[in-house]
Amino acid sequence: MSDDLTRDAFLPPRQPHAATERRTVASYERELRDNAGTESRLREAISQAEILLRQKDDYIEKQHALGREADHRLMNGLQMIVSLLSLQARASTNAETAAQLAIAANRVATIERVHRRLDSVDGAQTVAFKTYLETLCADVSAILPADNASEHPISVSGTEIQLPTATAIPLSFIVSELMTNAAKYGTGRILVHVEATAPGYALSVYNDGPSLPDGFDPSRTKGLGLKIVRTFIDKINGELRIDRGSGGAGVRFSVLFA
């Protein structure tokens, strides 16, 4: 007796394969009804999913429209504040008060410019910062008094870097304050420089003219401008360094950040 016959003797009886079973007409009809019901349920589920997707798209579009409207109202409000502060500055008979009102107007104008410039990138998470600085500096130069603008040509140098928008916003205010300060107290050109360093980045604003006195401590200054600068530097966990420019002349404010 062969091994195969011996093994088969101990195996259970073989059952007929399902494919070989005879099927009745009723079983086919039942299967067709089941398939038709499944198809109907699938079509209904797809239809409901399409409705939900359309509702979601409508909601997102409404939110975008509300955001654009809010941005528009914000910028109009900021422009109105700038106009009121400027009018009050021109109407003031006190020179110091007029100067402070003009500075406040410039600061509010900076907020409007930064908001408008960053809004133009349409919600991008990062910004090509050197390119952005060029447009920002052109805006700042445009609002300087005519004599200051001609005496303080502003240029941007360095390398293009991609920065998170959340970092670019504080840096915008820092640069604006430092350029305004340079135009007020310095002489000659103003140079804004940005570059990648190890392990982060460096942004500097340099102006010609007299250097700061030895031992100058920015933390002890009473000026609001440097207080604003230090506040925004702390916001990005940066470091402020102050030194002289090339040849020991002028002043260079550098912000180191990661």
VMD Tcl script that draws the C-alpha trace (Angstrom):
set ca {
  {0.00 0.00 0.00}
  {1.42 3.38 -0.94}
  {2.11 6.16 1.55}
  {-0.54 8.40 -0.08}
  {-3.26 5.79 0.40}
  {-2.22 5.26 4.01}
  {-2.36 9.04 4.72}
  {-5.77 9.43 3.04}
  {-7.21 6.75 5.27}
  {-6.79 8.99 8.29}
  {-8.11 12.22 6.69}
  {-11.78 13.33 7.09}
  {-14.09 12.89 4.12}
  {-13.68 15.58 1.51}
  {-16.51 18.12 1.24}
  {-17.70 19.28 -2.18}
  {-16.27 22.68 -3.18}
  {-18.64 25.64 -3.01}
  {-18.18 26.26 -6.71}
  {-19.54 22.76 -7.42}
  {-22.69 23.27 -5.32}
  {-25.88 23.68 -7.25}
  {-27.48 27.11 -6.79}
  {-31.12 27.89 -7.12}
  {-32.73 30.84 -8.92}
  {-33.90 32.15 -5.55}
  {-30.31 32.31 -4.24}
  {-29.23 34.36 -7.25}
  {-32.17 36.72 -6.80}
  {-31.34 37.08 -3.10}
  {-27.70 37.91 -3.92}
  {-28.77 40.50 -6.51}
  {-31.07 42.15 -3.99}
  {-28.27 42.26 -1.42}
  {-25.85 43.79 -3.94}
  {-28.44 46.34 -5.02}
  {-29.00 47.34 -1.38}
  {-25.25 47.69 -0.80}
  {-24.86 49.83 -3.92}
  {-27.76 52.04 -2.83}
  {-26.21 52.56 0.60}
  {-22.83 53.37 -0.94}
  {-24.36 55.92 -3.28}
  {-26.16 57.55 -0.35}
  {-22.93 57.65 1.68}
  {-21.04 59.23 -1.24}
  {-23.82 61.78 -1.69}
  {-23.67 62.70 2.01}
  {-19.86 62.99 1.86}
  {-20.10 65.32 -1.14}
  {-22.60 67.51 0.71}
  {-20.31 67.69 3.75}
  {-17.33 68.60 1.53}
  {-19.30 71.40 -0.13}
  {-20.37 72.69 3.29}
  {-16.76 72.57 4.46}
  {-15.56 74.48 1.36}
  {-18.29 77.10 1.89}
  {-17.28 77.48 5.54}
  {-13.60 77.90 4.68}
  {-14.41 80.49 2.02}
  {-16.60 82.41 4.47}
  {-13.79 82.36 7.03}
  {-11.34 83.66 4.43}
  {-13.78 86.41 3.47}
  {-14.23 87.37 7.13}
  {-10.46 87.38 7.58}
  {-9.94 89.63 4.56}
  {-12.66 91.98 5.81}
  {-11.07 92.07 9.28}
  {-7.66 92.79 7.76}
  {-9.14 95.56 5.64}
  {-10.82 97.17 8.64}
  {-7.65 96.83 10.73}
  {-5.50 98.57 8.13}
  {-8.09 101.32 7.66}
  {-8.18 101.81 11.42}
  {-4.40 102.00 11.65}
  {-4.27 104.51 8.80}
  {-6.86 106.63 10.58}
  {-4.80 106.56 13.79}
  {-1.70 107.63 11.85}
  {-3.62 110.51 10.29}
  {-4.99 111.68 13.65}
  {-1.58 111.52 15.32}
  {0.03 113.38 12.43}
  {-2.64 116.10 12.53}
  {-2.20 116.46 16.27}
  {1.56 116.69 15.87}
  {1.25 119.48 13.31}
  {-1.28 121.31 15.46}
  {0.79 121.14 18.64}
  {2.59 124.32 19.67}
  {5.01 122.37 21.86}
  {7.98 121.14 19.83}
  {8.70 118.16 22.11}
  {5.06 117.06 22.12}
  {4.88 117.40 18.35}
  {8.01 115.28 17.97}
  {6.64 112.54 20.24}
  {3.33 112.48 18.39}
  {5.18 112.21 15.06}
  {7.22 109.29 16.42}
  {4.03 107.58 17.61}
  {2.47 108.07 14.18}
  {5.52 106.47 12.55}
  {5.32 103.50 14.90}
  {1.66 102.89 14.11}
  {2.48 103.30 10.42}
  {5.15 100.63 10.84}
  {2.57 98.22 12.26}
  {0.34 98.89 9.24}
  {3.22 98.39 6.78}
  {4.36 95.14 8.41}
  {0.80 93.83 8.44}
  {0.26 94.76 4.80}
  {3.55 93.29 3.62}
  {3.09 90.00 5.44}
  {-0.55 89.82 4.35}
  {0.68 89.92 0.75}
  {2.42 86.54 1.19}
  {-1.07 85.01 1.65}
  {-0.59 83.12 4.89}
  {2.81 81.62 4.05}
  {4.58 80.06 7.00}
  {7.98 81.41 5.95}
  {9.25 84.65 4.40}
  {12.19 85.36 2.09}
  {13.53 87.83 4.59}
  {16.15 89.76 2.63}
  {13.62 90.48 -0.12}
  {11.07 91.42 2.51}
  {13.60 93.76 4.17}
  {14.16 95.59 0.88}
  {10.48 96.45 0.58}
  {10.20 97.31 4.28}
  {13.22 99.62 4.15}
  {11.81 101.35 1.09}
  {8.60 101.95 3.05}
  {10.50 103.35 6.03}
  {12.56 105.62 3.79}
  {9.36 106.92 2.20}
  {7.91 108.12 5.51}
  {11.09 109.81 6.75}
  {11.10 113.59 6.49}
  {12.42 114.72 3.09}
  {15.68 116.06 4.52}
  {16.29 112.87 6.53}
  {15.54 110.63 3.56}
  {18.07 112.42 1.40}
  {20.71 112.52 4.12}
  {20.24 108.86 5.06}
  {20.14 106.60 2.01}
  {19.11 103.10 3.12}
  {20.51 99.94 1.56}
  {20.09 96.23 2.28}
  {22.85 93.65 1.90}
  {23.55 90.04 2.86}
  {22.14 86.69 1.86}
  {18.59 85.51 1.31}
  {17.24 83.47 4.21}
  {13.87 81.87 4.85}
  {12.45 82.81 8.24}
  {9.21 81.79 9.97}
  {6.60 84.53 9.75}
  {6.38 84.51 13.56}
  {10.06 85.56 13.66}
  {9.86 88.00 10.75}
  {7.20 90.12 12.45}
  {9.26 91.06 15.57}
  {12.35 91.56 13.41}
  {10.39 94.00 11.25}
  {9.66 96.21 14.24}
  {13.26 95.92 15.43}
  {14.62 97.04 12.05}
  {12.12 99.89 11.80}
  {13.02 101.20 15.26}
  {16.76 100.94 14.62}
  {16.51 102.69 11.25}
  {14.38 105.46 12.72}
  {16.90 105.83 15.53}
  {19.79 105.92 13.03}
  {18.05 108.61 10.97}
  {17.43 110.67 14.10}
  {20.85 110.49 15.73}
  {23.29 109.35 13.05}
  {24.62 110.80 9.86}
  {25.13 109.45 6.37}
  {24.00 106.11 5.01}
  {22.09 103.40 6.84}
  {23.01 99.81 6.01}
  {20.80 96.85 6.93}
  {22.58 93.50 6.69}
  {21.26 89.98 7.19}
  {23.17 86.71 7.02}
  {23.20 83.13 8.23}
  {25.74 82.41 10.95}
  {26.60 79.42 13.10}
  {24.35 78.38 14.71}
  {21.65 80.90 13.66}
  {21.30 84.27 11.98}
  {22.50 87.85 12.40}
  {20.66 91.04 11.52}
  {22.48 94.34 11.83}
  {21.67 98.01 11.28}
  {24.68 100.27 10.79}
  {24.85 104.02 10.40}
  {27.68 106.45 9.85}
  {28.37 109.24 12.27}
  {29.52 109.51 15.84}
  {29.85 106.38 17.91}
  {28.05 105.75 21.15}
  {29.94 106.72 24.30}
  {32.14 104.10 25.92}
  {30.26 102.01 28.44}
  {26.88 102.68 26.83}
  {24.33 100.31 28.37}
  {21.11 99.90 26.34}
  {19.32 98.43 29.38}
  {19.74 101.75 31.22}
  {18.56 104.02 28.45}
  {15.30 105.90 29.00}
  {14.46 106.06 25.30}
  {11.33 104.17 24.29}
  {12.86 103.03 20.99}
  {15.53 100.78 22.51}
  {13.05 99.49 25.06}
  {10.82 98.39 22.18}
  {13.83 96.80 20.46}
  {14.82 94.86 23.58}
  {11.22 93.70 24.09}
  {11.02 92.23 20.58}
  {14.50 90.70 20.88}
  {13.40 88.92 24.05}
  {10.32 87.70 22.16}
  {12.52 85.78 19.68}
  {15.07 84.76 22.35}
  {17.72 86.83 20.59}
  {20.74 88.79 21.71}
  {21.55 92.46 21.11}
  {25.13 93.56 20.46}
  {26.29 97.13 19.96}
  {29.67 98.04 18.51}
  {31.37 100.39 16.09}
  {31.36 100.02 12.35}
  {34.33 99.49 10.07}
  {37.23 101.78 10.88}
  {35.84 102.42 14.34}
  {33.27 104.92 13.07}
  {29.51 104.91 13.34}
  {27.29 102.54 15.32}
  {26.21 99.00 14.52}
  {23.30 97.32 16.29}
  {23.33 93.55 15.73}
  {20.61 91.08 16.63}
  {21.65 87.43 16.93}
  {18.88 84.85 16.83}
  {18.30 81.20 15.96}
}
mol new
graphics top color blue
foreach p $ca { graphics top sphere $p radius 0.5 }
foreach p [lrange $ca 0 end-1] q [lrange $ca 1 end] { graphics top cylinder $p $q radius 0.2 }
display resetview
